[in-house]
Amino acid sequence: MIPPLLPVPDGLAKATDKLCQICTALRLTPRLFAVLPGDNDDESSGFLQRFGLVRDVKAKSSHCPLCRLVLLSLGPEVPDAKDGVLAEIAFSWTTTGLRNPSSRKDLDRIPTIREIIPLVRTQGGGFIDYPTPILFPRIGILANDAPTPHKSLCARFIKDQIDFAMVRNWINICEIRHTKCAGMHPDLGRNRISDLVEEIPSLRMIDVIDNCVIPAPHNCKYVALSYVWGKIDPMAILRSLKDNIDELEQPGALKHSAYWDKIPLTIRDAMTVMREIGMRYLWADSLCIVQDDVGPGGSKMQAIAKMGLVYGAAALTIMAVTGDATTGLAGVRPGANRNQFIEEIKPGLRLAYKQMYQSSLAVSVYDTRGWTFQEYRFSRRKLLFASGQVVYSCPMTSQCREDEVIETEHAISEGPDIYTMVDDISEVQGIITEYSGRSLTNISDIYDAITAFLVVFQRAINANLCHGLPSVFFDWFLLWDPVVLQTRRSGVTPSWSWSGWDGKSHIQVWARYWRSVSKIHAAQKNRTWIVWYQRKAHDSEQCVLVNSSQTSREDPLFTRRMQRRFPFDCSQTFWSVSVLFDLGKAIVKPETDKTNFKRNEPEYGQSRAWP
C-alpha cells in the first residue's frame, strides 16, 4: 500500500527568509537530489565541503532557511568552540537507495537519491563531542518536489496523527513474508517454549476490548509495552494489587472513573494503538504484575525472573523511546507535535531533515535504564515511538517510516537475519559492557535485569553467571576495566565484579586471545589451571565450584589434563590469604587527561592449590 502524497501546508517560508551567500553559492536544485540513469553514483560525494563556523550559522539561521535546517539536524546543543578552538560545520553528499533484490547483502543498494550529510568539527578537522549529537543526520528533498515519477526514500509530509492503516500494512507484510520474525526470539530458544502461560502461571494481560486485566489465555497473541516510569509516584497510579485484582478482572473495570485517570498516559495511548492495529491483549508491567505479591512464592518475582520471555514471545513490542509513563505516545491523539523539520529553500525546492529513531534512542533516558536493555534486545518486532515519529523494525527490516515510503514490492521483503549467531566472544563481553553502564532504581535488581541473557551465555560459551561474570573463562572475565570513574555499590554485589561498581565497565577477552570461542576453549585447555570457588552465601565458609557444569571430577578439562601436567595430589583445598588492596582514591592526571582508577576495597577468595 503506497499512501498518496499529502499537500504541504502554506507558510513554510517566512517573509524575511533569504538564503545567505554561502547557501546561495551551492546552487541547489531538485535535480541535484536525484540519481537518474547514466549518472555517476559517486558524483559530488566522498569529500567534505565547509559550510561555515557554527557561531556564524547560528546567526544566519534567523533568516537563512538552509542554515536553519542544517543547525536543527545537528541537535539542540551544538557548541561554538571546543577548548578554545572554533567549531565549524561541514557537509558531504551521499547516495542511498533500495536494497538490491538479487543480492543477499543488506548493504547492497541501488542508488536512487542524493542527500546532504552535515557534521560538526573543529576548524582543524578535530572531533567534537557534545551532549545531544545526532548520528549521521540526513537532509533530503521533499517527495512533492522530487523530479522523478517514483518517490521512494524521499521525505514525506505527515499529519499530526499517525496513519494506522500504514502501520497495519507494515505489520501484515512482515507477518506474511518474514518467517524468521515469528515465534520466540532465537536467543531465548525459539522452539523451547510452546505456551508462555505454562512458563509464567501468573501471567496477566490487559484486554483492550473488554477494558480489564485478566489471566492470560493459553497461547494468546499479545503485544508488550516497553517504557520508562520516570519520576512518577507509584502510589499515585493504578497498579494491580492483591486488594483490587479481582475487581480489575471485571469487564469495563479500567474505564471506571476511579481507575481510568490513574492509568499513566503512555499505557492508555498503547491501549489505543492496540485497537488501531487490531490486537486485543497488551502486557504492561504496572497492571499485569500484582505489585504487592512479593512473599515467598509470590507472583511478582516469578514474573520478574522471566521478563525476557515476556518480551521475547510477544508478537510485537510498543516502545516509548522518548518520554516516560506520563508523556504518552506522540501521534496517537489529535494535535500532537510530530517534530517534522521542513524548510522551503526556494520555490519548487523544499528540503527536510529525516530524523532517525536511533539518534533519539542514543540520547534517551530509555537507553540508560537496566530493564529496557533486555526489553529492547529480545523484542523481535518493534513499533517505536521516538521524537514524534513512529517506526516499525524487525530482524528482516531495519525500519519502516511514515515520512519515507518505499514504492516497490521489496519494501520489507525477506533479508538476512540480523540476529544470526557467530563464533565470537565479543557478543558476550559486549552484553556485559553495555549493561554495566545502565542505571537501576533498585540496586537489588542488578542480576534480575540481566537474567534473560543467561540463555545467550549458555548457548554461546556454555556458561552460567557468578555475580555477573560468566563462569567459563572466569579468570579472564575478572580482568575488566572501568570506563568511567566509578563508585562502589553497597549491599548485594562484590567488589571484584563489575556489578559491584556504579559505572560502565569494559571487558576484552578477545584482545588477549581471539574472538573465536572455539579457539579460546582450546587455549584454556593448555594455559589455564585455576579452579575457582565461590561462597554459597556471603557469611558462609562453604564453597562451591564457580563453573560446576564444566569442572566436575569427570571433566577432562579440569582433571585428567591437570593431573597429567601436575603429577601431585589435586584433591586438597585450603583458604588462600585474604588480601586488602589499599590503593587510595582516584587520581586524575591533567597532563594526560587520563584517570587512574584506584580503589580501597578488601578482596576475598578461595582457590584450589597444591602443596
C-alpha positions in Angstrom: 0.0 0.0 0.0 1.5 3.3 -1.2 -0.2 6.3 0.5 -0.8 9.4 -1.6 1.4 12.4 -1.1 -0.1 14.9 1.4 -0.2 18.6 0.4 2.4 20.6 2.3 0.8 23.5 4.3 1.4 27.0 3.1 3.5 29.3 5.2 6.8 27.2 5.4 8.7 30.2 4.1 8.9 33.3 6.4 8.6 36.7 4.9 12.1 37.6 6.0 13.7 34.3 4.7 16.6 34.7 2.3 19.5 32.3 1.5 22.8 33.5 2.8 25.8 34.0 0.5 27.3 30.5 1.2 23.9 28.7 0.7 23.2 30.7 -2.5 26.6 29.6 -3.9 25.6 26.0 -3.6 23.1 26.4 -6.4 20.8 23.7 -5.1 18.1 22.4 -7.5 15.8 19.4 -7.3 17.9 17.6 -9.9 20.9 17.5 -7.6 18.9 15.3 -5.2 18.0 12.6 -7.7 20.2 9.8 -9.2 19.0 9.2 -12.8 20.1 6.6 -15.3 23.5 7.4 -16.6 24.5 9.4 -13.5 27.8 8.8 -11.7 26.6 7.2 -8.5 29.5 8.8 -6.6 29.2 12.2 -8.1 29.9 15.0 -5.5 30.4 12.5 -2.7 33.4 11.4 -0.8 34.8 14.7 0.4 33.8 17.4 2.9 32.8 20.9 2.0 33.0 23.7 4.5 29.6 25.3 5.4 30.8 27.9 7.9 31.6 28.5 11.6 28.9 27.3 14.0 28.5 30.7 15.5 28.0 32.2 12.0 25.5 29.6 11.0 23.6 30.2 14.2 23.5 34.0 13.5 22.3 33.4 9.9 19.6 30.8 10.9 17.2 33.6 11.7 16.8 34.4 8.0 18.5 31.6 6.0 16.3 28.5 5.8 19.1 26.1 4.8 21.3 27.3 7.7 18.3 26.8 10.0 17.7 23.3 8.7 21.4 22.2 8.9 21.6 23.5 12.5 18.4 21.7 13.5 19.7 18.5 12.0 22.8 18.6 14.3 20.9 18.7 17.6 20.0 21.4 20.1 23.3 21.9 21.8 25.9 22.4 19.1 28.9 24.2 20.6 30.5 27.3 19.2 34.0 26.0 20.2 35.9 23.3 21.9 38.9 24.0 24.2 39.3 27.5 22.7 39.2 26.2 19.1 36.3 27.4 17.0 33.8 24.8 15.7 32.7 24.7 12.1 30.0 22.8 10.1 31.0 20.8 7.1 28.9 18.6 4.8 29.2 15.9 2.2 26.9 14.4 -0.4 25.9 10.8 -0.3 23.7 8.5 -2.3 21.2 6.0 -0.9 18.7 3.7 -2.5 16.7 0.4 -2.4 18.2 -2.9 -1.4 19.2 -4.9 -4.4 16.6 -7.7 -4.6 19.0 -10.1 -6.3 21.6 -9.7 -3.5 21.6 -11.3 -0.1 23.8 -8.5 1.2 21.8 -6.0 3.2 24.2 -3.1 2.3 24.0 -3.8 -1.4 21.9 -0.8 -2.6 20.8 0.6 -5.9 21.3 4.4 -5.6 18.1 6.5 -6.3 18.5 9.7 -4.4 21.2 12.0 -3.0 21.3 13.5 0.4 23.3 16.0 2.4 25.2 14.8 5.5 26.3 17.6 7.8 28.7 17.3 10.7 30.4 19.4 13.3 34.2 19.6 13.7 36.9 21.9 14.9 38.5 24.2 12.4 41.4 21.9 12.3 39.2 18.9 11.5 39.1 17.5 15.0 36.3 15.6 16.6 33.8 17.4 18.8 31.6 15.7 21.3 28.5 17.4 22.8 25.6 16.3 24.9 23.0 15.8 22.2 24.7 14.8 18.9 22.7 13.5 16.1 24.0 10.3 14.4 24.5 10.7 10.7 21.8 13.4 10.1 20.3 13.3 6.6 18.8 16.2 4.7 16.9 15.3 1.5 14.3 16.6 -0.9 10.6 16.5 -0.1 8.8 13.9 -2.2 6.4 16.6 -3.5 9.4 18.3 -5.3 11.3 15.3 -6.4 12.0 15.4 -10.2 11.3 11.6 -10.7 8.0 9.7 -11.0 8.9 7.4 -8.2 9.4 8.9 -4.7 11.0 6.1 -2.8 13.1 7.2 0.2 12.2 10.9 -0.3 10.9 12.7 2.7 7.1 13.0 3.1 5.0 15.4 5.0 3.0 13.6 7.8 -0.2 14.6 9.7 -0.3 15.3 13.4 -1.9 11.9 13.9 -0.4 8.5 12.9 -1.7 6.8 9.7 -2.5 3.5 11.4 -3.5 2.0 8.1 0.1 2.3 7.1 1.2 0.8 10.4 -1.1 -2.2 9.9 0.3 -2.7 6.5 3.9 -2.9 7.8 2.9 -5.5 10.4 0.8 -7.5 7.9 3.6 -7.6 5.3 6.1 -8.8 8.0 3.7 -11.5 9.3 3.2 -12.8 5.7 6.7 -12.5 4.3 9.1 -12.8 7.2 9.0 -16.3 8.6 12.2 -15.6 10.6 10.4 -12.9 12.6 7.8 -15.3 14.0 7.9 -17.0 17.4 10.2 -16.7 20.3 13.4 -14.7 19.9 16.1 -17.2 18.9 18.4 -16.2 21.7 15.8 -17.4 24.1 15.2 -20.7 22.3 12.6 -20.4 19.5 11.3 -23.9 20.0 11.8 -24.2 23.7 8.5 -22.6 24.8 5.2 -23.6 23.3 3.0 -21.6 25.8 4.2 -18.7 27.9 1.4 -19.3 30.4 3.0 -22.6 31.3 6.3 -20.8 32.0 4.6 -18.0 34.0 1.3 -19.3 35.5 0.6 -15.9 37.0 0.8 -14.1 33.6 -1.8 -11.5 33.1 -2.9 -9.3 30.2 -4.8 -6.1 29.6 -7.9 -6.9 27.5 -8.2 -3.6 25.5 -11.7 -4.7 24.1 -13.3 -5.5 27.5 -11.1 -2.9 29.3 -10.0 -5.2 32.2 -7.0 -7.1 33.4 -7.3 -10.9 33.0 -5.3 -14.1 33.5 -3.6 -14.6 30.1 -5.4 -17.1 27.8 -3.2 -20.0 26.8 -1.2 -19.4 23.6 -2.6 -15.9 23.3 -1.1 -13.5 20.8 -0.2 -10.3 22.7 1.8 -7.0 22.5 4.2 -5.9 25.2 4.8 -2.3 26.2 8.4 -1.1 26.9 8.8 2.3 28.5 10.4 4.1 31.5 8.4 5.1 34.5 10.2 8.4 35.0 9.6 10.3 38.2 6.0 9.1 38.6 4.9 8.3 42.1 4.0 4.5 42.1 1.4 5.1 44.8 -0.4 7.7 42.6 -1.0 5.5 39.6 -3.3 2.5 39.1 -1.4 -0.7 39.9 -2.6 -4.3 40.2 -2.6 -5.2 43.9 -3.9 -8.1 45.8 -6.8 -5.9 47.1 -8.0 -4.8 43.7 -7.1 -7.5 41.3 -10.5 -9.3 41.5 -12.2 -6.0 40.6 -9.8 -5.2 37.8 -10.7 -8.6 36.2 -14.3 -7.5 35.7 -15.2 -6.3 32.1 -15.1 -2.5 31.9 -13.2 -2.1 35.2 -10.4 0.1 33.6 -13.0 2.6 32.3 -14.3 3.3 35.8 -13.7 6.9 36.7 -11.9 5.8 39.8 -9.3 3.9 37.7 -9.1 5.4 34.2 -7.5 8.7 35.1 -4.9 6.9 37.3 -3.6 4.9 34.4 -0.4 6.5 33.0 -1.0 8.2 29.7 1.6 6.1 27.9 -0.3 2.9 28.8 -3.6 4.5 27.8 -2.1 5.5 24.4 -0.7 2.0 24.0 -4.2 0.6 24.5 -5.5 2.9 21.7 -2.7 1.7 19.4 -3.7 -1.9 20.1 -7.3 -1.2 18.9 -6.0 0.6 15.8 -3.8 -2.3 14.8 -6.4 -4.9 15.6 -4.7 -6.6 18.6 -6.5 -7.5 21.9 -4.0 -8.3 24.6 -1.5 -5.9 26.0 1.2 -6.6 28.6 2.3 -3.6 30.8 4.2 -4.1 34.0 2.2 -2.0 36.4 -1.1 -3.6 35.6 0.0 -7.1 34.6 2.2 -7.9 37.6 0.5 -7.9 41.0 2.9 -5.4 42.6 2.5 -6.3 46.3 2.5 -10.1 45.8 6.1 -10.3 46.9 6.1 -13.0 49.6 7.7 -16.5 49.3 6.4 -18.0 46.0 4.8 -14.6 45.1 3.9 -13.9 41.5 5.9 -10.7 41.3 9.3 -12.4 41.5 8.0 -15.2 39.3 7.2 -12.6 36.6 10.4 -10.6 37.1 12.6 -13.6 36.8 11.2 -14.4 33.3 10.8 -10.8 32.0 13.0 -11.6 29.0 10.5 -14.3 27.9 7.6 -11.8 28.1 9.3 -9.6 25.5 10.8 -12.4 23.5 7.5 -14.2 23.0 5.5 -11.0 22.2 4.0 -10.7 18.7 5.0 -7.0 18.8 6.6 -4.6 21.3 5.4 -1.0 21.6 8.5 1.0 22.6 8.2 4.5 24.1 11.8 5.5 23.3 11.3 9.2 24.2 9.4 10.5 27.2 8.2 8.5 30.2 5.0 7.0 31.6 3.3 10.4 31.8 4.2 11.7 28.3 2.1 9.4 26.1 2.8 8.3 22.6 3.1 11.2 20.1 0.7 11.0 17.2 -1.9 8.8 18.9 -4.1 11.7 19.9 -5.0 14.8 17.8 -2.9 17.9 18.0 0.4 16.2 18.6 3.7 18.0 17.7 5.3 15.5 15.4 8.6 17.4 15.2 9.0 17.4 11.4 11.6 19.8 10.1 10.9 21.1 6.6 12.2 24.3 5.0 11.5 26.0 1.7 14.8 26.7 0.2 13.3 28.4 -2.8 10.0 28.0 -4.8 9.9 24.4 -6.0 12.6 23.1 -3.6 11.7 22.1 -0.1 14.2 20.1 2.0 13.6 18.0 5.1 15.7 16.7 7.9 14.8 13.0 8.2 15.2 12.0 11.8 16.5 8.6 12.6 15.0 6.9 15.7 18.5 5.6 16.5 19.6 9.2 17.2 16.7 9.7 19.6 17.4 6.4 21.2 21.1 7.2 21.7 20.4 10.3 23.8 17.2 9.0 25.6 16.7 8.0 29.2 15.2 4.8 27.8 18.7 3.8 26.5 20.2 4.2 30.0 17.9 2.0 32.0 18.8 -1.5 33.1 15.5 -3.2 32.5 14.9 -1.7 29.0 18.2 -3.3 27.8 16.7 -6.8 27.7 13.3 -5.5 26.6 14.8 -3.9 23.5 17.2 -6.8 22.8 14.7 -9.6 23.0 11.8 -8.0 21.2 11.5 -9.3 17.6 9.0 -6.9 16.1 9.2 -3.3 17.4 6.9 -0.4 17.0 9.0 2.5 18.2 7.7 6.0 19.2 10.6 8.4 19.1 10.7 12.2 18.8 7.2 12.4 17.2 7.9 9.6 14.7 6.5 6.0 14.7 8.8 3.4 13.2 8.4 -0.3 12.6 11.5 -2.5 12.9 12.1 -6.3 12.7 15.0 -8.6 12.2 14.5 -8.6 8.4 14.0 -4.8 8.1 15.9 -2.0 9.7 12.9 0.4 9.7 9.7 1.4 8.1 8.7 5.0 8.5 5.7 7.3 7.9 7.9 10.0 6.4 9.7 7.7 4.0 8.0 5.2 1.7 9.5 2.5 -0.5 7.4 2.1 -3.6 8.4 -1.4 -4.6 7.4 -5.0 -3.7 10.8 -5.3 -2.0 9.8 -2.8 0.6 10.2 -5.1 3.5 11.0 -8.4 1.8 12.9 -11.3 3.4 16.6 -10.4 4.0 19.4 -11.6 6.2 18.6 -12.2 9.9 20.4 -9.6 12.0 20.4 -12.0 14.9 22.5 -14.7 13.2 24.9 -16.1 15.8 28.6 -16.4 15.1 31.5 -17.9 16.9 32.5 -14.7 18.5 33.2 -13.9 22.2 32.6 -10.2 21.6 28.8 -10.8 21.8 29.1 -12.0 25.4 31.5 -9.3 26.5 29.6 -6.7 24.6 26.4 -7.5 26.6 28.2 -7.1 29.9 29.9 -3.9 28.9 26.7 -2.3 27.7 24.6 -3.4 30.6 27.2 -2.4 33.2 26.7 1.3 32.3 22.9 1.1 32.8 21.1 2.5 35.8 18.6 0.8 38.1 16.2 2.4 40.6 16.7 -0.7 42.9 20.2 -2.0 43.1 18.8 -5.4 44.1 17.6 -5.7 40.5 21.2 -5.8 39.2 21.1 -9.5 38.5 17.4 -9.9 37.8 17.5 -7.4 34.9 20.2 -9.4 33.1 18.8 -12.9 33.9 17.4 -13.3 30.4 20.9 -13.1 29.0 21.8 -16.4 30.7 20.5 -18.3 27.7 22.8 -16.3 25.5 25.8 -17.1 27.6 24.8 -20.8 27.8 24.4 -21.0 24.1 27.5 -19.0 23.2 30.0 -20.3 25.7 28.1 -22.8 27.9 28.3 -20.6 30.9 26.3 -19.5 33.9 26.8 -16.2 35.8 28.7 -15.7 39.0 27.9 -12.2 40.3 27.6 -11.1 36.7 30.7 -12.8 35.3 30.4 -15.8 33.0 31.6 -19.0 34.8 33.5 -20.1 31.8 36.8 -18.1 31.2 36.1 -16.8 34.7 39.7 -15.6 35.4 39.7 -13.7 32.1 36.4 -12.0 32.7 37.8 -10.9 36.1 40.1 -8.6 34.1 37.5 -6.0 33.5 38.4 -2.3 33.4 36.4 0.8 34.4 35.4 3.1 31.5 34.5 6.0 33.8 35.2 7.0 37.4 33.2 4.5 39.4 31.6 4.5 42.8 31.1 1.4 45.0 27.7 -0.2 45.1 26.8 -1.4 48.5 24.9 -4.5 49.7 24.4 -7.3 47.3 27.5 -7.1 45.0 31.1 -8.0 45.5 33.9 -5.6 44.7 35.8 -8.0 42.3 32.9 -7.9 39.8 31.8 -5.1 37.5 28.4 -5.4 39.3 30.0 -4.1 42.5 30.6 -0.7 40.9 28.3 2.0 39.6 29.5 3.0 36.1 30.4 1.4 32.8 33.0 -1.4 32.7 34.9 -2.8 29.8 35.8 -6.4 29.1 38.1 -7.6 26.3 38.8 -11.3 26.4 39.3 -11.3 22.7 42.1 -8.8 22.9 44.1 -11.3 25.0 43.5 -14.2 22.7 40.9 -14.4 19.9 37.3 -13.5 19.1 36.7 -17.2 18.3 35.1 -19.0 21.2 36.4 -22.4 20.0 39.9 -21.1 19.9 39.6 -19.7 23.4 38.4 -23.1 24.6 41.5 -24.6 23.1 43.8 -22.1 24.7 42.1 -22.6 28.1 42.9 -26.3 28.0 46.6 -25.6 27.6 47.1 -22.5 29.6 44.5 -22.3 32.5 44.8 -24.4 35.7 43.0 -22.2 38.2 39.8 -23.7 39.6 37.5 -21.0 41.0 35.2 -21.4 44.0 32.5 -19.1 45.4 30.8 -18.9 48.8 27.3 -20.3 49.0 26.3 -17.2 51.0 28.0 -14.0 52.0 28.7 -15.2 55.5 29.3 -18.8 54.7 32.6 -20.7 54.6 31.1 -23.4 52.5 32.1 -23.0 48.8 31.0 -24.5 45.5 32.7 -24.5 42.2 32.1 -21.4 40.1 32.0 -23.4 36.9 30.3 -26.5 38.3 29.0 -27.7 35.0 32.5 -27.7 33.5 34.7 -28.6 36.4 33.3 -31.9 37.7 35.7 -34.7 38.7 34.9 -36.4 35.4 35.6 -33.3 33.3 38.7 -34.0 31.2 39.5 -30.3 31.0 40.0 -29.9 34.8 41.0 -33.4 36.0 42.9 -35.7 33.6 44.7 -32.8 31.9 45.6 -31.2 35.2 46.9 -34.4 36.7 48.9 -35.1 33.6 50.5 -31.7 33.8 50.9 -31.6 37.6 51.7 -35.1 39.0 50.7 -34.4 42.6 47.6 -34.6 44.8 45.0 -32.2 43.4 42.3 -33.1 45.9 43.4 -30.8 48.8 42.0 -27.3 49.1 42.6 -24.6 51.6 41.8 -20.9 52.1 44.1 -18.5 50.3 45.1 -15.4 52.2 42.6 -12.6 52.1 44.2 -9.6 50.6 43.5 -5.9 51.3 44.2 -3.7 48.3 44.9 -0.2 49.8 45.1 1.7 46.5 43.7 5.0 47.6 41.3 7.3 45.7 41.1 8.0 42.0 43.7 10.4 40.8 43.2 12.4 37.6 46.4 13.4 35.8 45.7 16.7 34.0 48.6 16.5 31.6 47.4 13.2 30.0 43.6 13.7 30.7 43.6 10.0 31.8 42.1 8.8 35.0 43.9 6.3 37.3 41.1 4.4 38.7 42.2 3.2 42.2 40.1 1.6 44.9 40.2 0.9 48.6 38.3 -2.4 48.9 39.0 -5.8 50.5 39.1 -8.8 48.2 38.4 -12.3 49.3 38.5 -15.6 47.6 39.4 -19.3 47.6 41.4 -21.2 45.1 42.4 -24.8 44.6 46.1 -25.1 45.4 48.6 -27.9 45.6 51.1 -28.3 48.5 
